[in-house]
Amino acid sequence: MHPAVAVGLVFGGCCSNVVFLELLARQFPGCGNIVTFSQFLFIALEGFIFEANWGRKPPAIPIRNYFIMVAMFFTVSVVNNYALNLNIAMPLHMIFRSGSLIASMALGIIILKKRYSVSKYSSIALVSLGIFTCTFMSAKQVAADPSSEQEDGPQAFLWWLLGIAALTFALLMSARMGIFQETLYKKFGKHSKEALFYNHALPLPGFLLLAPNIYQHAVLFSQSELFQVPVIGLTLPVMWFYLLMNVITQYVCIRGVFILTTECTSLTVTLVVTLRKFVSLIFSILYFQNPFTGWHWLGTAFVFVGTLMYTELWNSLGPLLARCRGRPRPKEQ
């Protein structure tokens, strides 16, 4: 598949996924476990049927490598979602996850001994600064909202610190997983669909540890107000509809990400995913009618300039413009 198609899947699936996740988290901030379990179960079932051929197709990459990757992937997914239950607001959640560019580059230098050009370092710094600016200003707006105030005191602050530690751990683990995937694909070839299946099927037994919390939120979801699905006319609790749409869009998103990992380096994948997070933030601000200040526009400028620097668009446009100037003009009749 062409990388441009995968980028489209990432942006379309992941941006809409964030909207449904925010709708879920606004009603039940502790619903991260049931969301993660539903996503893993859906993708595992799809992969078992269409990729593993009902278990008859052996893996191209040794299964022991998948167990290592799965341990990291499961941990990152659970920790990121559970952090929303530790006094971490959604904008602050995005601040830490937008730091994945820096983490991916730093671990690439340390582990893979990679070296990058000055323009690459500058572009990563600009993109990270732009996203941090936008998310930080959104976090200040949420903190100033009287309806979002949480309990005061040392206990609330300690939970917040635990949430920050969890997000930091997940950030570094996610960057390390990207590098591990890159080395696997160089050694065994590119198998994005297979990796997608095993990364979601193997961790399923681990959700038994979270079963009480998952069941509790399933009951709460069933008690939510009824909603009629457009076109098909099906009526179901609105929280189950949000969860269903979250699962479907997450599948589209994660499928695009895994395809990108087979076509691009881990840093490029991280850049695409980080830009997607930025677009999601802007869309979330507009969709949920949050104010968009001058600081947000400044952050937007940083992100787009940094992206153009990273992709070296100027170098690509130069020869193209030269060829256009060199074409003979059609003679007038």
Salt bridges, closest charged atoms under 4 A:
GLU22 OE2 - ARG26 NH2 3.72
GLU51 OE2 - LYS57 NZ 3.03
GLU182 OE2 - LYS114 NZ 2.91
GLU182 OE2 - LYS186 NZ 3.62
GLU312 OE2 - LYS120 NZ 3.34
